[in-house]
């Protein structure tokens, strides 16, 4: 369990897009989830069904990584900048 929360802020004096450590990972994951049409707009009646749809979407993403479709490039992380 987390004892404290660390706020990640933009470095002073920087303009434009800046890669922030954890925030970038979260935003990337949200972008993957937005590819699922059902999650693009929140129409679920309960939070349990919304959570179930998010889990299904992530399972779909991970299965596609483990066993890519024919003609799809195998997933690999890029080197950190």
C-alpha positions as CSV (number, residue, x, y, z in Angstrom):
1,X,0.0,0.0,0.0
2,X,1.2,3.5,-0.8
3,X,2.1,5.7,2.2
4,X,2.5,8.9,0.2
5,X,1.8,10.4,-3.2
6,X,4.5,12.1,-5.2
7,X,3.3,14.8,-7.6
8,X,5.2,14.8,-10.9
9,X,5.5,18.3,-12.3
10,X,7.0,19.8,-15.4
11,X,10.6,20.9,-14.8
12,X,10.9,24.7,-14.4
13,X,11.8,26.6,-17.5
14,X,10.8,23.9,-19.9
15,X,8.3,24.7,-22.8
16,X,6.4,22.3,-25.0
17,X,6.1,18.6,-24.5
18,X,8.3,17.1,-21.8
19,X,8.4,13.4,-20.9
20,X,7.5,12.8,-17.3
21,X,8.5,9.5,-15.6
22,X,5.3,7.8,-14.5
23,X,2.7,10.0,-16.2
24,X,3.9,9.0,-19.7
25,X,3.3,5.4,-18.9
26,X,-0.2,6.0,-17.6
27,X,-1.1,8.2,-20.6
28,X,0.2,5.6,-23.0
29,X,-2.0,2.9,-21.4
30,X,-5.0,5.1,-21.6
31,X,-4.3,5.6,-25.3
32,X,-4.2,1.8,-25.8
33,X,-7.6,1.5,-24.0
34,X,-9.1,4.2,-26.2
35,X,-8.7,2.0,-29.2
36,X,-11.5,-0.1,-27.8
37,X,-14.7,1.5,-29.1
38,X,-16.8,0.5,-26.1
39,X,-14.5,2.4,-23.8
40,X,-14.3,5.6,-25.9
41,X,-17.6,6.9,-24.3
42,X,-18.6,5.8,-20.8
43,X,-22.1,4.3,-21.2
44,X,-21.9,1.6,-18.6
45,X,-24.6,1.6,-15.9
46,X,-22.4,0.4,-13.1
47,X,-18.8,0.8,-12.2
48,X,-18.4,-3.0,-12.0
49,X,-19.3,-3.4,-15.7
50,X,-17.0,-0.5,-16.6
51,X,-14.2,-2.1,-14.7
52,X,-14.9,-5.5,-16.4
53,X,-14.8,-3.8,-19.9
54,X,-11.4,-2.2,-19.0
55,X,-10.1,-5.6,-17.9
56,X,-11.3,-7.2,-21.1
57,X,-9.7,-4.5,-23.2
58,X,-6.3,-4.9,-21.4
59,X,-6.6,-8.7,-21.8
60,X,-7.1,-8.2,-25.6
61,X,-4.1,-5.9,-25.8
62,X,-1.9,-8.4,-23.9
63,X,-3.1,-11.4,-26.0
64,X,-2.3,-9.5,-29.2
65,X,1.2,-8.9,-27.8
66,X,1.8,-12.5,-26.9
67,X,0.4,-13.9,-30.2
68,X,0.4,-11.2,-32.9
69,X,-2.0,-11.6,-35.9
70,X,-0.7,-12.7,-39.2
71,X,1.2,-9.8,-40.9
72,X,1.4,-7.8,-37.6
73,X,4.9,-7.0,-36.4
74,X,5.9,-8.5,-33.1
75,X,5.8,-6.1,-30.2
76,X,9.0,-4.8,-28.6
77,X,9.8,-1.9,-26.4
78,X,11.9,0.9,-27.8
79,X,15.1,1.9,-26.2
80,X,14.7,4.7,-23.6
81,X,15.7,8.1,-24.8
